[in-house]
């Protein structure tokens, strides 16, 4: 049985992480080192470390899980080693909430309607990136989608204050390239995945998108 948030009755209860816009989410605070992130999540297992940006090799991601081989969170670090971006896995990640609104593992159309309600009420200014992903630059949040066993569900991608400007723009914002790949919120240039089959990218030689199991963190599968 699938709940409105995309969970099944057999799954353990997700931890609830409250989003403190531009500052942190759950036990994580933007600006932390990798060691501080590991200390803040003592129950998490580090599943992999990967290059997150084709043009900025110093930017890397850590894939973390609350159970072995079950990805839950991707934490991204910039060149100085500071945490600047966090993405919650749609299938097994923490239940990220904003003002009581659950953002993780939701049906995209349902969550989009709720987020647009925030826009209509004047609470937040919602905008859309070039590929149709909704988000709120003012709080450093972008909503993406991810294939899961329960269908296509939402995955929040969050950044801190220094990196929030234009964060909904997949060309100009600071969210790593690998987080824009894979399943798309809407059909873009005739395809619901990016890059579409046969598309020639401009990634430099030597960089390929991270390949991780079970569509973790929305990372593209080569």
C-alpha positions in Angstrom: 0.0 0.0 0.0 1.4 3.4 -1.0 0.8 6.5 1.1 0.4 10.0 -0.2 4.1 10.6 0.5 5.1 7.6 -1.6 6.1 5.3 1.3 4.8 1.7 1.8 3.5 0.3 5.0 6.4 -2.1 5.1 9.0 0.6 5.1 10.5 2.0 8.3 9.4 5.5 9.2 11.6 8.1 7.6 13.5 10.5 9.9 12.0 14.0 9.8 14.4 16.7 8.9 13.1 20.3 9.2 14.4 22.7 6.6 15.9 25.9 8.1 16.1 27.9 4.9 19.7 28.8 3.9 21.1 27.5 7.1 20.7 23.7 7.2 18.3 20.8 7.1 17.8 18.3 10.0 21.2 17.7 11.8 23.2 19.2 8.9 24.4 22.7 8.6 25.7 24.3 5.4 29.4 25.0 5.8 30.2 21.8 7.7 33.2 19.7 6.8 32.8 16.1 5.6 34.0 14.9 9.1 31.3 17.1 10.7 28.6 15.7 8.4 29.6 12.1 9.4 29.6 13.1 13.1 26.1 14.6 12.7 24.9 11.4 11.1 26.4 8.7 13.2 23.8 6.2 12.0 24.6 6.8 8.4 26.8 4.6 6.2 29.0 6.3 3.6 28.2 4.4 0.4 30.4 6.3 -2.2 32.3 9.4 -3.0 32.1 10.8 -6.5 33.0 13.7 -8.7 29.8 15.9 -9.0 30.8 18.5 -11.5 32.5 18.0 -14.9 34.1 21.5 -15.0 35.0 21.8 -11.3 36.7 18.6 -10.2 37.2 19.9 -6.7 33.4 19.6 -6.1 32.5 16.2 -4.9 29.6 14.4 -3.4 29.2 11.8 -0.6 26.3 9.3 -0.9 25.0 8.3 2.5 22.5 5.7 3.6 20.8 4.7 6.8 21.1 1.1 5.7 23.9 -0.6 3.7 23.4 -0.2 0.0 20.2 1.9 0.4 21.0 5.5 -0.5 19.2 8.2 1.5 21.2 11.5 1.2 23.7 13.1 -1.1 25.9 15.7 0.5 28.0 18.0 -1.7 31.2 19.8 -0.8 32.9 22.8 -2.6 36.5 23.4 -3.2 37.3 24.5 0.4 35.6 21.4 1.8 32.4 23.0 3.0 29.0 21.4 2.7 26.9 23.6 0.3 24.2 21.3 -1.1 22.1 18.4 0.3 19.7 16.2 -1.7 17.2 13.8 -0.1 16.6 10.5 -1.9 12.9 10.3 -3.0 12.6 6.6 -2.1 14.5 6.3 1.1 15.7 9.7 2.2 14.6 11.7 5.2 11.2 13.4 5.2 12.3 17.0 4.6 9.6 19.5 5.7 9.2 23.3 5.0 6.7 25.0 7.3 5.0 21.6 7.9 4.9 20.8 4.1 6.5 17.4 3.3 8.9 17.7 0.3 10.3 14.2 0.0 8.8 11.3 -1.9 5.6 13.2 -3.0 3.7 12.9 -6.3 5.1 15.8 -8.3 1.8 17.3 -9.4 0.4 17.3 -5.8 3.5 18.9 -4.3 3.7 21.5 -7.1 0.2 22.6 -6.3 1.0 22.9 -2.6 4.2 24.9 -3.4 2.3 27.2 -5.7 -0.2 27.8 -2.9 2.8 29.3 -1.0 3.5 31.5 -3.9 -0.1 32.6 -4.2 -0.2 33.4 -0.5 2.9 35.6 -0.8 4.8 33.4 1.6 7.5 32.5 -1.0 8.4 33.4 -4.6 8.3 30.3 -6.7 10.2 30.2 -10.0 11.0 27.6 -12.6 14.4 26.7 -14.1 15.0 26.3 -17.9 14.1 22.6 -17.7 10.9 23.2 -15.7 12.1 22.4 -12.2 10.2 24.5 -9.6 12.0 26.0 -6.7 12.4 29.0 -4.4 15.7 30.9 -4.8 15.0 32.8 -1.6 15.3 29.7 0.5 17.8 27.8 -1.6 15.4 25.0 -2.7 14.8 23.2 -5.9 12.4 20.3 -6.4 13.5 17.5 -8.7 12.0 14.1 -9.5 13.4 10.6 -9.3 12.3 7.1 -10.4 11.5 4.9 -7.5 9.7 1.6 -6.9 6.5 3.6 -6.3 6.8 5.7 -9.4 8.2 9.1 -10.1 8.4 11.0 -6.8 9.9 14.3 -5.6 13.4 14.9 -4.2 14.3 18.2 -2.6 17.7 19.7 -3.4 18.8 22.4 -0.9 21.7 24.9 -0.8 23.0 27.4 1.8 22.9 31.1 1.7 26.1 31.7 -0.2 24.9 29.4 -3.0 21.2 30.2 -3.2 21.4 32.9 -5.9 19.8 31.6 -9.1 19.7 28.1 -7.6 16.7 27.1 -9.7 18.6 27.8 -12.9 20.4 24.7 -14.0 22.8 26.7 -16.1 23.8 29.6 -13.8 23.1 28.2 -10.3 25.5 26.4 -8.0 23.7 23.0 -7.7 26.1 20.4 -9.1 25.7 19.2 -12.7 25.0 15.6 -11.7 21.9 16.7 -9.7 20.2 17.9 -12.9 20.6 14.6 -14.7 18.3 11.7 -15.1 14.5 11.9 -14.8 13.1 15.4 -15.6 10.2 17.2 -14.0 8.7 17.9 -17.4 9.5 16.7 -21.0 12.4 18.9 -22.1 13.5 19.0 -25.8 11.3 16.0 -26.5 12.7 13.7 -23.7 11.8 13.1 -20.0 15.4 12.2 -19.2 18.5 14.4 -19.5 20.7 14.0 -21.4 18.4 12.3 -23.9 19.5 9.2 -25.8 22.1 10.1 -28.4 22.7 13.6 -27.1 26.4 14.8 -27.3 27.3 16.7 -24.1 30.2 19.2 -23.8 31.6 17.5 -20.7 35.4 17.4 -20.7 37.2 14.2 -21.4 37.6 12.1 -18.3 34.3 13.0 -16.6 31.3 10.8 -16.8 28.2 11.0 -14.6 28.4 9.0 -11.4 26.9 5.5 -11.7 25.2 4.4 -8.5 22.7 1.7 -7.7 19.0 2.0 -7.5 18.7 5.5 -9.0 20.1 7.0 -5.9 19.9 10.7 -5.4 18.7 11.2 -9.0 22.2 10.7 -10.3 22.3 9.7 -14.0 23.0 6.1 -14.9 25.4 5.6 -17.7 
